């Protein structure tokens, strides 16, 4: 599988994870009457500066080259430390 396909697959998988997470958080917040918090929780995760590094870090297929690992780790650290 070429790198482009890996990146697209990682992004799609991470999007699914984020939506699932947001739905679960919203359900629990709504039960407690925290409507605004339920809707706005983790919205920053959808910004490109956070989305792509996290997608590549957590949803990239496990067979990564050394160069891919290095790039992903660098991008992830920069996004995490913002």
C-alpha positions as CSV (number, residue, x, y, z in Angstrom):
1,X,0.0,0.0,0.0
2,X,1.5,3.3,-1.0
3,X,1.9,6.2,1.5
4,X,-1.0,8.3,0.0
5,X,-3.4,5.4,0.6
6,X,-2.1,4.9,4.1
7,X,-2.6,8.6,4.9
8,X,-6.2,8.6,3.5
9,X,-7.1,5.4,5.4
10,X,-5.6,6.8,8.7
11,X,-7.6,10.1,8.2
12,X,-10.9,8.2,7.5
13,X,-10.4,5.9,10.5
14,X,-9.6,8.8,12.8
15,X,-12.6,10.7,11.6
16,X,-14.8,7.7,12.5
17,X,-13.2,7.5,15.9
18,X,-13.7,11.3,16.6
19,X,-17.4,11.2,15.6
20,X,-18.0,8.1,17.8
21,X,-16.2,9.9,20.7
22,X,-18.1,13.1,20.3
23,X,-21.5,11.3,20.2
24,X,-20.7,9.4,23.4
25,X,-19.5,12.6,25.2
26,X,-22.5,14.5,24.0
27,X,-24.9,11.8,25.3
28,X,-23.3,11.9,28.7
29,X,-23.2,15.7,28.8
30,X,-26.8,16.0,27.7
31,X,-27.9,13.7,30.5
32,X,-26.3,16.1,32.9
33,X,-27.8,19.2,31.2
34,X,-24.4,20.3,29.9
35,X,-25.6,21.0,26.4
36,X,-22.9,23.5,25.3
37,X,-20.1,21.4,26.7
38,X,-21.5,18.4,24.9
39,X,-21.5,20.1,21.6
40,X,-18.1,21.9,21.9
41,X,-16.0,19.2,23.5
42,X,-12.8,18.5,21.5
43,X,-13.7,20.7,18.6
44,X,-10.0,21.6,18.3
45,X,-9.3,18.0,17.3
46,X,-10.9,18.8,13.9
47,X,-8.4,21.6,13.1
48,X,-5.9,20.4,10.5
49,X,-3.0,21.3,12.9
50,X,-4.3,18.7,15.3
51,X,-6.3,16.3,13.1
52,X,-3.6,15.1,10.8
53,X,-0.8,14.5,13.4
54,X,-3.2,12.6,15.7
55,X,-4.7,10.6,12.8
56,X,-1.2,9.5,11.6
57,X,-0.1,8.7,15.1
58,X,-3.0,6.6,16.2
59,X,-4.7,5.3,13.1
60,X,-1.8,4.7,10.7
61,X,-1.3,1.0,9.8
62,X,1.4,-0.6,12.0
63,X,3.9,-1.2,9.2
64,X,5.6,2.1,9.0
65,X,9.0,2.9,7.5
66,X,11.6,4.6,9.7
67,X,11.1,7.9,7.8
68,X,7.3,7.7,8.3
69,X,7.8,7.1,12.0
70,X,10.1,10.1,12.4
71,X,7.8,12.5,10.5
72,X,4.7,11.3,12.4
73,X,6.4,11.6,15.8
74,X,7.7,15.1,15.0
75,X,4.3,16.3,13.8
76,X,2.5,14.7,16.7
77,X,4.8,16.3,19.3
78,X,4.2,19.8,17.7
79,X,0.4,19.3,17.7
80,X,0.4,17.9,21.3
81,X,2.5,20.8,22.7
82,X,0.4,23.6,21.3
